[in-house]
Amino acid sequence: MDALDLARWQFGVTTVYHFLFVPVTIGMSLLVAILNTAWVRTGNPAYLRATKFFGTLFLINFAMGVVTGLVQEFQFGMNWSSYSRFVGDIFGAPLALEALLAFFLESTFLGLWIFGWGRLPKRVHLACIWIVAIGTMLSAYFILAANSFMQWPVGFKINGRAELVDFGAVLTNKVLLATFPHTIFGCWLAGGVILMAVSSWHLARGRDLDVFRPSLRLGVIAVLVGALGVTVSGDLLGKTMTQTQPMKMAAAEALYETRQPAPFSLFTIGTLDGTEPIFQLEIPGLLSQLATGSFDGKVQGINDLQAEYQKRFGPGDYRPYIPIAYWGFRLMIGFGMLAALVALVLLWMTRGRQVRGKSLLWKAAVWSVVLPFLAHSFGWIFTEMARQPWIVFSQMKTVDGVSPTVGAGTVLTSLIVFTVLYGVLALVEVGLMIKYARVAPPPADQAEPRDGGEMSFAY
């Protein structure tokens, strides 16, 4: 492999790994804030114990997310210097706001929340964790603003490089407005599954029902709301994607010829390069509905778009790798729907203030913890790889964004180092999560903060 292939592999590995922590952090910050609110409003010590318990898991993920996110900036400078020079004026602006505004809110008020137990008034202390939750969503907005520019560049002019002329347009990019709610709902789903899985492990052993039954129900509600929101926002995002990147929508269905109406295939067996289907299970008109809002809508095929792009951008292959786009799109949807199905089962198992169910169901609930990570990973793989060959759609190809003076050996060395480092971090993360997820919550008399006292999260 050359430097371009290795740089793409490194970006994919570090980005997907980093995003394992991001949705959990965003989702759990809101759920911990809700549990904290329930304690402040009711005084029920079970809610305080749940806040402390899941607050520990939230803090672990927050710390790991910060550490793994630092690598992203270094990558742009080392492996993608040509890209950084071309779009740095635009790409850097939302990222600067993310660091100076959103992350400042998160880190400052998270510190106040951690060390403010018993020192700050309850409602002031509660406001801190809500500001953290808002800050995480602001971080997501600014980062998605940068990514949305890569999907649909706006608010710029070309003067040897892309120069920012309308920052408001960057922050109101129609791709961003569709992507942001889709991402946030997905984060709520991820945070809810963590509460579901951990609570199920304890409930299956008959532990602390007063703590884990409400936590489980909160997680179930978060998953179901997140799944519904992902479905609705995904429909909007599909239509926006068709308007801005029709090749990506065609690749998601492996639709080579323009069709009206266009079906959506649930399952396809085809040739290895994805050019010809051998067997398909289709729903008539569904792709037309997803792409245009009408079951009789016209959806452009890959071949017609390839010819159109050659006229518009010059000779070249403007098709992404179809099998990855096709299956990434379906696996993203499938794993998310499976998480919602598990939530519905758990909702039934905990109806009427009871906790019932067979051991196999509880085991399935515990193992559901992997579902949101798979859904988010395949979603990002689809989003980025189905945009290829563009690093900035219509403006810069990926092959032109790589650093011209960084050789394959250098990239390979950094790829190996980061992969090993991330492997170690993964072991640390999994070990810490298992350690603190399996122990019982602190007793009520230990969980209750005392004036001037400090309450440790590593109980």
BELRALIN-V858644 format. One line per field, one symbol per residue. phi: phi as a letter, one per 30 degrees, with the letter a starting at -180 (. if undefined). psi: psi as a letter, one per 40 degrees, with the letter a starting at -180 (. if undefined). Layout:
phi=???
psi=???
This chain:
phi=.cddddddddddddddddddcddddddddddddddddddddciddddddddddddddddddddddddddddeddddddcbddddddcedcddddddddddcddddeddddddddcceicceeddddddddddddddddeddddddddddddbdbibbcbiadcdbbdddddbeddddddeddddddddddddddddddddddddcichddcddddddddddddddddddddddddddddddddcbeddddddchcdcdbbdcdccdabcbdddidbdcbbcccdiddedddbibdcdcbdcdddddddddddcjelcccdddeddddddddedddddddddddddddddcdihcbbkdedddddddddedddddddddddddeddddecccbeicadeddcdddccddddddddddddddddddddddedddddeddcddddeedddddceicccdddd
psi=iaddddddddddddddddedddddddddddddddddddddddehddddddddddddddddddddddddddddddddddefddddddedddddddddddddcdddddddddddddeehediiddddddddddddddddddddddddddddddghifiihgdihhhegddddefhdddddddddddddddddddddddddddddddefhfddddddddddddddddddddddddddddddddddddgdddddddefhdhhihihihhdhhhaideedhidhihihheddddddeeheeihhiidddddddddddeiiihehihddddddddddddddddddddddddddddfiffihiiiddddddddeededddddddddddddddeeiehdhhedhiddeeihdehiddddddddddddddddddddddddddddedeiiiiiddddhiiheihhidg.
